[in-house]
């Protein structure tokens, strides 16, 4: 049976294997731009939906 501790260890080991020799703090160089891009994408989608509702509401 797989408990939480075993799952966490397995996921951590998998992340370390994928990461390779790169230090974990260096991942911020990759993750932060992705987070910003995701936020921009969400805001863009919200703005498109808002404009579509305005245009579709009788303008």
C-alpha positions as CSV (number, residue, x, y, z in Angstrom):
1,X,0.0,0.0,0.0
2,X,1.2,3.5,-0.9
3,X,1.2,5.9,2.0
4,X,1.7,9.7,1.8
5,X,5.3,9.6,2.9
6,X,6.2,7.0,0.3
7,X,4.4,9.0,-2.4
8,X,6.2,12.2,-1.4
9,X,9.6,10.5,-1.5
10,X,8.8,8.9,-4.9
11,X,7.7,12.3,-6.3
12,X,10.8,14.1,-4.9
13,X,13.1,11.4,-6.4
14,X,11.4,11.7,-9.7
15,X,11.7,15.5,-9.7
16,X,15.4,15.2,-8.8
17,X,15.9,12.7,-11.7
18,X,14.2,15.1,-14.1
19,X,16.1,18.1,-12.8
20,X,19.4,16.5,-13.2
21,X,22.5,18.5,-12.0
22,X,20.6,21.8,-11.7
23,X,20.1,23.1,-8.2
24,X,16.5,23.4,-7.0
25,X,16.7,27.2,-6.3
26,X,17.8,27.7,-10.0
27,X,14.3,26.4,-11.0
28,X,12.9,29.8,-10.2
29,X,14.6,31.0,-13.4
30,X,12.2,28.7,-15.3
31,X,9.2,28.6,-13.0
32,X,8.6,32.4,-12.5
33,X,8.4,33.2,-16.2
34,X,5.9,30.3,-16.6
35,X,3.8,31.7,-13.7
36,X,3.8,35.2,-15.2
37,X,2.9,33.8,-18.6
38,X,0.0,31.8,-17.0
39,X,-1.3,35.0,-15.3
40,X,-1.1,37.0,-18.5
41,X,-3.0,34.2,-20.3
42,X,-5.7,34.1,-17.6
43,X,-6.1,37.9,-17.7
44,X,-6.3,37.8,-21.5
45,X,-9.0,35.1,-21.4
46,X,-11.0,37.1,-18.8
47,X,-10.8,40.2,-20.9
48,X,-11.9,38.4,-24.1
49,X,-14.9,36.9,-22.2
50,X,-15.8,40.4,-20.8
51,X,-15.6,41.9,-24.3
52,X,-17.6,39.1,-25.8
53,X,-20.4,39.6,-23.2
54,X,-20.4,43.3,-23.8
55,X,-20.6,42.9,-27.6
56,X,-23.2,40.1,-27.3
57,X,-25.4,42.1,-24.9
58,X,-26.8,44.4,-27.5
59,X,-24.1,46.9,-28.4
